[in-house]
Amino acid sequence: MKTIGYAATSPNLPLARHDIERRDLRDNDVGIEILYCGVCHSDLHQARNDWGGTIYPVVPGHEIVGRVTGVGSAVTRYEAGDTVAVGCIVDSCGTCDQCLKHEEQMCREGVTQTYNDRDRITGEVTYGGYSRHIVVREEFVLAIPKGLDIARAAPLLCAGITTWSPLRTWNVGPGSRVGVVGLGGLGHMAVKLAVGLGAEVTVISRTDAKTADALALGADRVLASGDAAAMAGAASSFDLIIDTIPVRHDLSPYLPLLDVDATLVIVGQLGMVDEHSTLPLLMGRRRISGSPIGGIAETQEMLNFCARMNILPDCEMIAIQDINTAFERMERADVRYRFVIDMASLEAV
């Protein structure tokens, strides 16, 4: 299948139109016409090789909503015309203990990422959702539940599941006290989902400048981390803190906020964090943890929950031709809170 997309061909060049050849459908494959694709901060990092290991040309995009155009002979879950979604991974071994527990993201043999990875069977490079079509193994295709706005649903496939998974892992529900550090693409979803689960939610930000935004998203309050008195008064007041800051930073201010046996979960920063004292950890039996995306079953659970509770990301729709401007704006944190590409704009390329 020949199709088109937008690709980065080097770290220093803008994304531009690129011809792609997708594989023919295998027996267990689903062919999808992509309707919408979210823009994740990791797309920017991969395009610019910030983490190393980018395989050029790279076609980013792992927040995909589309329509089934065809299925392999063994596919039973989907048929042409279904509205479906694809997230950050498109394959795993399927046989290890983690895959059998529906924790495919923890596959012992390593997952196949939606883009900038190698196909498990052929070794071909995987290309993502900044394109017209994609072919995905049936088990990694998700159903879009009725009532979920497909024009806004795409960021749920990364930002949504990245924040949903720790909320579920640490059993957040009514009575839980959740802090969310950072109010960007991940942070605003953490707030919405935690509120939907019935938690008491506090946004932790450097100042109280984002109070109106936080309250509009459903948070109960904002805690200014730059206010020493306010931080001292909030000591031992959280059961879970979700840290969404995507750059290197100091964890020290947040650790005393955790109650006994509580956890700070890092979901934003990949790489080093600043040194911190172990004293708050030892004295409160507190924990620092990390969490990636969730498995396929957990992602489907999240989509169904969002449809039931009418939880959607706040999005700005763009054309594919505006992707380089969107990347520049993301670097300036000039988006509330996620860009979504209307892939119909590819027809104008």
N, C-alpha and C positions, 0 to 999 in steps of 0.2 A: 504494500500500500504506500503510494507516494503522497505526501502531505507537506504542509508548510508550517513554519513556526518562526519564532524570534530566538536568536542565539547570540551569545557572547563568543567571540573567536579569539580574544586575548584579554588579559586583565585591564588593559588600557583603552580598549575600543568600546564604543557604545554597542548595545544590542541592536541587531539588524535582522532583516528577513533571511530565512535559511530554509533550504529544502531538506526534508526529512524522509527517510524510507522506514516505515514501520513493518514489522514482521507480518507474514500471513497468519491467520488465526490458527492456533493449535486447537486440539480437541477441547481443552478446558479454558479457552480464551474468550474474552468479551471485547468486541470492538466498540469504541465510544467516540462520538462526535462531541468535542468539548464546547460547552456553552459559556462557562465562566471559570476563571482561574484566579485565585487569590495571590497576592504578592506578599511573600514572607521575607523578613529581614535576612534569613539564611539564603534566599535567592541572590541578594546583593552580595553577601559574603562569598558565595560560590562563584558568581560571575567575575568577581575581582580577585579570586584565589586568596582571600584573606586567611583561610585555614590551611592552605596548601592542598595539593592533590586534585585540583580541578582538571577535568579532562576536556580539552577544547576540541571542537565547539561544544559548548554546554547550553542546553535548552532548559532553563529553570522551570519551576512550577510544580508544587506538590499539594495544592489545595484545589481540587478539580471537581467540577460538577458538569455532567454531560448527559447525552442521550444515547442509548444503545442502538448501534447500527447493524450489528450482526453478532452471532455467537457460534462457538465451536460445537461439534457434534455431541460432546459429552456434557455441555452446560445445561443445568436444570433450574438455576435460580433466576435467570434473567432471560428476557426476550427483546427483540427489536421494539423500540419505542419507549422502553422503561427509562425513567430518570434515575441516574445513579451518581456515585461519587467515588473518588480515588484520593487517598491521602499520601503519606510520606513513604510508604513501602509497598512494593508490588510483588514480593516473593520472599519465601524463607524455606528452610529445609523441610518443615512440616512433620518431622519425626523426632526431634529432640524433646527433652522434658518440658522446655519452655513453650515450644510450639504446641505441644499436646495440652498445655495448660491455657491455651489461647493467649499467650504472651509472646506473640510472634516478634515483637520489637526487641525481645531479649534472645532471639534465636542463637543457639550455641555456635552455629556455623556462619552466622552473620546474615543479616537481611539483605535483600536487593532493594536499594533505594529507588524512588521513582525517577530520579535523574542523577546524572554524574556517577553512575555505577555500572556494573557489568551484569548482563543477563546470565542467570544461573545455568542455562543450558548452552547457549551459543557464545557467550562471552562478549556479545555486542554491547556497545554503550547504550545506556538507557537515557531517553530524552523525556522531559517533563511536559507540563501543561501549558506552556506558552506556545501552543500549537493547535492545529485544527482537529487532529485525531490522536487517539492513543489506543494501544492494545494491552490488556491487563488480564492476568490469570484470575479466573472466576472467584476464587477464595479471597481475593484482595479487593474486590469490588463491593461497594456499600450501597444499600438501598436508601434513597431519599424518601423519608416518610411524607405522607400527605400532609399538607398544611405548612410545610417548611418553605419559606421563600427562597427559590433556587438562585435568585440574583444576589442574595446576601449570605447564602449558606457556605460558600467555598472556604472562608477562613476557619470554619469549624473543623476542617480536616487537619489543621495543624495547631493554630492558636487555641481552638476549642479543646481538642483532645489533650494537648500538652498541659492545660490547666485542669481539665476534668480528671485526668488520671490520678494526680496526687490528692485531689479532693476525695476521690473514691478509696484510694489506698489507705488514707488516714481517717476514713469513716466520718466525713463531715456531714452533719445534719442539724436539725433543730437543737439549739443550745451550744453548738460549736462556736468558738471565738476565733475568727480567721483574720489574719492581717495579710494585705497584699502590698508588696513593695514595688512601686512603679505603676504608672497608669498609661501604658502604651497598648500595643496590639495584644500582647499576652495579658497584661494587667487588667484591661477592661473586660476581657472574657472571664478571668478569674473572679472578678467582682460579680458579674452577672450570674455565673454558674453557682458560686457559693451562696449568693442571695436566693437563687432558685432552690437550693437544697435546704434552705431555712436557717442558714448560719447568721450570726452577728458579724458584720464585715466592716473592717477598718482599712482604709487606704493609708499607707505610710509613704509620705512624700517629703521632700526637703523643706518645703514651705506649705502653707495652707492655701496657696494660689489655685489649686485644683479642687477646692472644696465643692464648688458648684457642680463641676463635671462629675466628681465622685458621687455626690448625692443623687444626681440625675440618673446615674447608672444603677442606683439602688443601695449604695454603701450607707452605713449608719453614721459614719464620721470619718474625718481625716486627722491623722496624727502627724504633726510636723517633726521630722527627724532632726531638723536644725534647732528645735526648741528644747534645750536641755531639761527644763523643768517639766515640760509635757512628757518627754521620754522617761524621766525618772518616775513620774506619776503613773506611767503605763507599764511599769515593771511587772513581770509574771502575769500578764493579762491575756496571753494568746495560747491557744492549743495548737495552732498551725500557722506558720507564716510562709507564704508563697513569694519567693524572690524572683521577680521577672526582669531585673536589670540586665541588659544584654552586653555590658562591658565590665572590665575589671573594676572591682570596688571592694570596700571594706565591710565585712560582715559584723564587725564588733558592735556597732550601735544597736543591732537587732537582736542579738543573743539574749541580753537581759530581759527582753520583752516576753520571752517564752516562759510559760509556766513549767512546773515540774513535769518531766517526761514528755514535753512538747518538742516539736520538730520545726526547723527551718528547712524548706525544700527549695533548692536552686533549680529553676527551669529556664533561665535566660542566658547566663554566661557560660560559654564554652572556653575553658582555659583557666588561667591563673586567677586567684583572688588574693587580696591583700592578707598579710599575716594578721592573726587575731589571737587573743589570749584564750587558753583552754579553761580558765577559771570559771566563767559562767556555765560552761558545759559540765564541768565536774560538780559544781555546787548545786546545780539544778537538775542533774541527770538529763540534760537537754541534748538534742541531736541536730546535726547538720546532715542533710541528705540531698540527693539529686533525683530527678525524674525526667525521662524522655517522653515520647508519645506513648499512647496505650496500644494494646492489641486490637485486632479487628473487631472482636466481639464487644470490647469496651467502647470502641469508636462508634459502633452501631448503637449501643446503649445511649451514648451521649447524643447522637443525632435524634434518636427517638425522644429523649428527655427534652431536648431543645424544641422539638415540634410540639410536644405536649404542653410545655411551659411558655411557648412563644418567645424563646431566647434566641437572639440573633446578634451577630457582631454589628457595630456601627461601621458602615462602609462608604467609601467614595468610589464610584464607578469611573473607569478610565478606558480609553481605547489602547490597543496594543502599541500604537504609534507613540503613545505618551509614556512608555515604560521607562525610558532613560530619565525623563523629568521626574517620574515617580521615585526612582532610585535616589536622585539628588535630594528630593524632598524628605525621603526616609532618613537620610543622613542628618538632616536638620531637625528631625522629629516633627516634621510639618505634615502630619496626617492624623485624623481622628476617625477611626483608629486603624483601619485596614484599607488598602487599595484592593479592588477587584477588577480584573480585566474582562470586559465584554468581548468574548472571542469572535463575535460577529464582525468586529472591526477588522479581522484578518482578511475579510473579503475585499477590503479597500486597498490591500497591500499590492 
